[in-house]
Amino acid sequence: MTQYNFDNIIDRHGTSAVKIDRLDAVFGRHDLTPLWIADLDFAVCPEITAALSRRLAHPVLGYSEASESYWQAIIDWNLRRHGFSIARNELAFVPGVVKGIALAVNFFTREGDGVVIQPPVYTPFRTVVEGNNRKVIENPLIFDGESYSMDLDGLRSVVAEHKPKMMVLCNPHNPIGIQWDADTLAELAAIARKAGMVVVSDEIHGDLMLGGRRHIPFLSAGPDAEAVGIMLGAPSKTFNIPGLVSSWMVVKNPEMRERYYKWLEVNEFSAPVMISTIGAEAAYNNGEEWLDQMLAYVEGNIDFVIDFAARRIPGLKVIRPQASFLLWLDFRGLHLCHREVMDMLLDKAHLALNDGTMFGAQGDGFARLNAGTPRAVLAHALESLETAVCTVCKQS
């Protein structure tokens, strides 16, 4: 068995890495440890780069189509990893999960229609809806101080009041890291079907389950989910290949699928490019051992952050995720206002974390940290944070 090295610190400067090159534009300074955008700092599984290298070594890079082995790799992966069955005709390519959400918004809704989101949630859920002149309908998650839950009674109320045409679901939920249970997903599906509301389920973090849990795809939650659901998945977060832009969708409902897939096809939205399919197929067929080792390493990182905060940064609470390499940090115990927290992170700790309010007003006092990095980098970041907290809290 190959042992992969996730402790190796890789210099990403000069690679057009958004995490590095956008620091000045987003944070106003470049001397920051970048723990924000959700990609990993680990070397890609070598079987993926080898497959790409073999194809790029050929002297002709002409028009290409996705091979049947590409589609079969996606089908086999979902069955093997999640116990989820997909028929070939239920599957289509999509050029990115956010683009998949945008395409669904444009096809299934009209300007002025309501679309439900559940903040605090991944920022594009809001920007895609508002940017396409649809109305965001919020059904915030419930936070009890320790964990989050879905407000199903609240969902019934907003559906009855606003008559939304669509809901965008995050499963597992970003930034919290919750894997919604089967009962919750089934109840959500029943509400949506009764209301005639399409549910677009972003499941890009579904392969990144922690603690021995299994991912529960929305479309596996029963006939109501199959009737209303569009599932979006990708190998990008799983295998650290977002630059290849290889995503896919599943629609079980034949009537919904035939209309939607035809529209995507005639507009060439569902036409994959060569490197997308080659990278994804290699990942799904040959990357499972790399993924298992990476997840074990990330779990160690998460334990490290939680333990460090508990011992050395009183007032900082880390919400333990059930999935993904993203950590939701609760700074409210420091008794600082949100602006003071963000200024402390930037100007004292020199850390680039995602501002919690970018996920909605419910993120006031919170920030999101990417733990998908070598542990030495994480240790340095936490020590800097500890020093910054001590300095600021003494002054306040």
C-alpha positions in Angstrom: 0.0 0.0 0.0 1.3 3.4 -0.9 1.8 5.9 1.9 1.0 9.4 0.9 2.7 12.4 2.6 0.3 15.1 3.7 2.9 16.8 5.9 4.8 18.1 2.9 4.5 21.9 2.6 4.0 22.9 -1.1 4.8 26.4 -2.3 1.8 27.4 -4.4 3.1 30.8 -5.5 3.3 31.2 -9.2 0.5 28.7 -10.0 -2.4 31.2 -10.2 -3.8 29.8 -7.0 -6.8 31.9 -5.9 -5.9 31.2 -2.2 -2.6 33.0 -2.6 -3.0 35.4 -5.5 -6.3 36.9 -4.3 -5.2 37.8 -0.8 -4.6 41.4 -1.5 -7.8 41.8 -3.4 -10.0 40.1 -0.8 -8.2 40.9 2.5 -6.2 44.0 1.7 -2.8 42.5 2.5 -0.7 39.5 1.3 1.3 38.6 4.5 -1.4 36.2 5.6 -1.5 32.4 6.2 -4.2 31.4 3.7 -6.8 29.2 5.4 -9.9 30.5 3.6 -10.9 29.2 0.1 -12.0 25.6 0.2 -9.2 23.7 -1.6 -6.6 21.5 -0.1 -2.9 22.2 0.2 -2.0 18.5 -0.4 -0.4 17.0 -3.5 -3.0 15.5 -5.8 -3.2 11.7 -5.9 -0.4 10.7 -8.4 -2.7 8.4 -10.3 -4.7 11.4 -11.4 -1.7 13.4 -12.6 -0.3 10.3 -14.3 -3.5 9.9 -16.3 -3.5 13.5 -17.3 0.1 13.4 -18.3 -0.4 10.3 -20.5 -3.2 12.0 -22.4 -1.4 15.3 -22.8 1.6 13.5 -24.1 -0.4 12.7 -27.3 0.4 15.2 -30.0 -3.2 15.9 -30.9 -5.7 17.6 -28.6 -8.8 17.6 -30.8 -12.5 17.4 -30.0 -13.2 14.7 -27.6 -16.2 13.1 -25.9 -16.7 11.5 -22.5 -16.1 7.7 -22.7 -18.5 5.3 -21.2 -15.8 4.3 -18.7 -16.0 7.9 -17.3 -19.8 7.6 -16.7 -19.3 4.1 -15.2 -16.6 5.4 -12.9 -19.1 7.9 -11.4 -21.8 5.2 -11.1 -19.5 2.7 -9.5 -18.1 5.3 -7.0 -21.5 6.3 -5.8 -22.6 2.7 -5.3 -19.4 1.6 -3.7 -18.9 4.6 -1.5 -22.5 5.6 -0.6 -24.7 2.7 -1.5 -26.4 5.0 -4.0 -27.6 3.6 -7.4 -27.5 5.7 -10.5 -28.7 4.7 -13.9 -26.7 6.0 -16.8 -29.6 8.0 -18.3 -30.0 9.8 -14.9 -26.5 11.2 -15.0 -25.2 14.3 -16.8 -22.1 16.4 -16.8 -22.2 20.0 -15.4 -19.3 22.5 -15.6 -19.1 23.1 -11.8 -21.5 22.8 -8.9 -22.2 26.5 -8.6 -22.8 26.7 -12.4 -25.1 23.7 -11.9 -27.1 25.6 -9.3 -27.3 28.6 -11.6 -28.4 26.5 -14.6 -31.2 24.9 -12.5 -32.3 28.4 -11.2 -32.5 29.7 -14.8 -34.4 26.7 -16.1 -36.9 25.9 -13.3 -37.7 29.4 -12.0 -38.5 32.8 -13.5 -37.5 36.3 -12.4 -39.1 37.3 -9.2 -39.6 33.7 -8.0 -38.6 32.7 -4.5 -35.7 30.4 -3.8 -35.2 29.0 -0.2 -31.7 28.9 1.4 -30.7 27.9 4.9 -28.1 30.3 6.3 -25.5 30.3 7.5 -24.7 28.8 4.1 -22.2 28.8 1.2 -22.2 32.3 -0.2 -23.0 31.5 -3.9 -26.4 30.1 -2.8 -27.4 33.7 -2.2 -25.5 35.5 -4.9 -26.6 33.1 -7.7 -30.3 33.6 -6.7 -30.1 37.4 -6.3 -27.8 37.8 -9.4 -30.4 36.1 -11.5 -33.2 38.4 -10.2 -34.8 35.8 -8.1 -35.9 36.4 -4.5 -33.9 34.8 -1.6 -36.2 33.2 1.0 -34.3 32.5 4.2 -35.1 29.6 6.5 -32.1 29.8 9.0 -30.7 26.8 10.7 -31.3 26.5 14.4 -28.2 26.8 16.7 -28.5 25.6 20.3 -25.0 26.8 21.2 -23.4 23.4 20.5 -24.8 22.2 17.2 -27.2 23.1 14.3 -30.4 21.6 13.1 -32.8 22.2 10.2 -35.9 24.2 11.0 -38.6 22.1 9.3 -41.5 23.9 10.9 -39.9 27.2 9.7 -39.6 25.7 6.2 -43.3 24.9 6.2 -44.1 28.4 7.2 -41.9 30.1 4.5 -43.2 27.7 1.9 -46.8 28.5 2.8 -46.2 32.3 2.9 -43.9 32.8 0.0 -44.7 29.9 -2.4 -41.1 29.5 -3.5 -40.3 27.5 -6.7 -37.0 26.1 -5.5 -34.9 25.3 -2.5 -31.1 25.0 -2.6 -30.0 22.4 -0.1 -26.4 21.9 1.2 -25.8 18.3 2.0 -23.4 18.0 3.9 -23.9 21.6 5.0 -21.1 24.2 4.3 -19.8 25.9 6.5 -21.2 23.8 9.5 -20.2 20.3 8.2 -23.5 18.6 9.1 -24.6 15.5 7.3 -28.4 15.7 7.3 -30.0 12.4 8.5 -32.4 10.4 6.4 -35.5 11.4 8.4 -34.7 15.1 8.0 -34.1 14.7 4.3 -37.3 12.7 3.8 -39.4 15.3 5.7 -37.9 18.1 3.6 -38.7 16.2 0.5 -42.3 15.7 1.5 -42.7 19.4 2.2 -41.1 20.2 -1.2 -43.2 17.8 -3.2 -46.5 19.0 -1.6 -45.5 22.5 -2.5 -44.3 21.7 -6.0 -40.8 23.0 -5.1 -37.7 21.7 -6.9 -34.8 20.9 -4.5 -31.3 21.4 -5.8 -28.9 19.5 -3.5 -25.2 20.5 -3.5 -23.4 17.4 -2.3 -19.9 18.4 -3.2 -18.6 17.5 0.3 -20.4 14.2 0.3 -17.3 12.1 -0.2 -15.6 13.8 2.8 -17.3 12.0 5.6 -15.6 11.9 9.0 -15.8 9.6 12.0 -16.9 6.5 10.0 -20.1 8.1 8.9 -21.7 7.5 5.5 -23.0 10.1 3.2 -26.8 10.2 2.7 -27.6 11.6 -0.7 -30.8 13.6 -0.9 -32.1 11.4 -3.7 -31.8 8.3 -1.5 -34.4 9.7 0.9 -37.4 8.2 -0.8 -39.9 8.8 -3.6 -40.7 12.3 -2.6 -37.0 13.2 -3.0 -36.7 11.5 -6.3 -39.8 13.4 -7.5 -38.4 16.9 -6.8 -34.6 16.5 -6.5 -31.5 17.5 -8.5 -28.3 16.2 -7.0 -25.0 17.9 -7.8 -21.7 16.1 -7.1 -18.0 16.4 -8.1 -14.6 14.9 -7.4 -13.1 18.4 -7.0 -13.2 18.8 -3.1 -12.7 15.1 -2.7 -9.5 14.8 -4.6 -8.3 18.4 -4.7 -8.9 18.9 -8.4 -11.3 21.9 -8.6 -9.1 23.3 -11.4 -10.3 20.5 -13.7 -14.0 21.6 -13.3 -15.5 18.2 -13.4 -18.9 18.0 -11.9 -22.0 15.9 -12.5 -25.7 15.8 -11.7 -28.4 13.2 -11.1 -32.1 13.6 -11.8 -34.4 10.7 -11.0 -37.7 12.1 -12.1 -38.1 11.2 -15.8 -40.3 14.2 -16.8 -38.1 16.7 -15.0 -34.9 15.0 -16.4 -35.9 14.8 -20.0 -36.9 18.5 -20.3 -33.9 19.7 -18.3 -31.3 17.5 -19.9 -32.5 18.4 -23.4 -32.1 22.1 -22.7 -28.6 21.5 -21.3 -27.6 19.4 -24.3 -28.8 21.8 -27.0 -27.0 24.7 -25.3 -23.9 22.5 -24.8 -23.9 23.2 -21.1 -23.5 19.5 -20.4 -20.7 18.8 -22.8 -17.6 17.8 -20.8 -14.0 18.8 -21.7 -11.2 16.3 -22.1 -9.2 17.0 -18.9 -12.4 17.0 -16.8 -13.3 13.5 -17.7 -9.8 12.0 -17.6 -9.1 13.5 -14.2 -12.4 12.4 -12.7 -12.2 8.9 -14.0 -8.7 8.4 -12.7 -9.8 9.8 -9.3 -12.8 7.6 -8.9 -11.1 4.4 -10.2 -7.7 4.8 -8.5 -7.9 7.5 -5.8 -9.8 5.7 -3.0 -6.7 4.8 -0.9 -5.4 8.4 -1.2 -8.8 9.7 -0.1 -9.0 7.4 3.0 -5.5 8.5 4.1 -6.3 12.2 3.5 -9.5 12.0 5.5 -7.6 10.3 8.4 -5.0 13.1 8.3 -7.7 15.8 8.2 -9.5 14.2 11.2 -6.2 14.5 13.0 -6.0 18.1 12.1 -9.6 18.7 13.3 -8.8 17.0 16.6 -5.6 19.2 16.8 -7.6 22.4 16.3 -10.3 21.5 18.8 -7.8 20.4 21.5 -5.6 23.5 20.9 -8.6 25.8 21.3 -9.9 24.1 24.4 -6.5 24.3 26.1 -5.1 27.5 25.0 -7.8 29.9 23.6 -10.5 30.1 26.2 -13.7 31.6 24.7 -13.1 30.1 21.2 -15.5 27.2 20.4 -14.9 24.9 17.4 -18.0 23.2 16.0 -16.9 19.7 15.2 -17.9 18.8 11.6 -19.4 15.5 10.5 -17.9 16.0 7.0 -15.3 18.0 5.1 -12.1 19.8 6.1 -13.8 23.1 7.0 -14.2 24.3 10.6 -16.8 26.7 11.8 -15.3 28.8 14.6 -17.4 30.6 17.2 -15.5 33.6 18.6 -18.5 35.0 20.6 -17.0 33.8 23.9 -14.2 36.4 23.5 -16.8 39.1 24.0 -15.6 41.1 21.0 -17.8 42.5 18.3 -17.6 40.9 14.9 -15.5 43.7 13.4 -13.0 43.3 16.3 -12.7 39.6 15.7 -12.0 40.0 12.0 -9.5 42.8 12.6 -7.8 40.6 15.1 -7.5 37.8 12.6 -6.1 40.0 9.9 -4.0 42.6 11.7 -2.8 40.6 14.8 -2.8 36.9 13.8 -2.1 37.5 10.1 -4.6 34.8 9.1 -6.9 34.7 6.1 -10.1 33.0 7.3 -13.6 33.4 5.8 -15.6 36.1 7.5 -18.7 34.4 9.1 -21.1 37.0 7.8 -20.4 36.1 4.2 -22.5 33.0 5.0 -25.4 35.2 6.2 -26.2 37.4 9.2 -26.2 34.3 11.3 -22.4 34.2 10.9 -21.9 37.2 13.1 -19.1 36.3 15.6 -18.0 33.3 13.5 -15.3 32.6 10.9 -14.6 29.5 8.7 -11.1 27.9 8.8 -9.8 25.4 6.2 -8.0 22.6 8.0 -7.0 20.9 4.8 -3.3 21.9 5.1 -0.1 20.4 6.6 -0.3 20.2 10.4 2.8 22.4 10.8 1.0 25.2 8.9 -2.0 24.8 11.1 0.1 24.8 14.3 1.8 28.0 13.3 -1.7 29.6 12.5 -3.1 28.6 15.9 -0.1 29.8 17.8 -0.5 33.2 16.0 -4.2 33.2 16.8 -3.4 32.5 20.5 -1.0 35.4 20.7 -3.5 37.7 19.0 -6.3 36.7 21.3 -4.2 37.3 24.4 -3.1 40.7 23.1 -6.6 41.9 22.1 -8.4 40.6 25.1 -5.9 42.2 27.5 -6.4 45.5 25.7 -10.2 45.4 25.8 
